[in-house]
Amino acid sequence: MSVKLTLSIDEGVIRRAKKFAKQSNRSLSEMVESYLARITDDKIDDSDDELMKVLGVIQLPDDFNEKDEIRKIMASKYMK
């Protein structure tokens, strides 16, 4: 079941992401869904080509710690 989601994202990032999606023959929604599914998957693999294509599309703060964020997501998913 698909559910609508409203996000606040920098306009420049959205423009670049839409361009990237078009070049990849994908919708922006499909890209975001795929990315979120992969980062919340228990079997994250850094050698995943599809994941590597979307990495860098979003600018994160310099102090962003991916492993900590994944732990938080997993904890909220399984510790309800």
Secondary structure, DSSP 8 states (H G I E B T S, - for coil): ----------HHHHHHHHHHHHHTT--HHHHHHHHHHHHTSTT--TT-HHHHHHTTSS---TT--HHHHHHHHHHHHH--
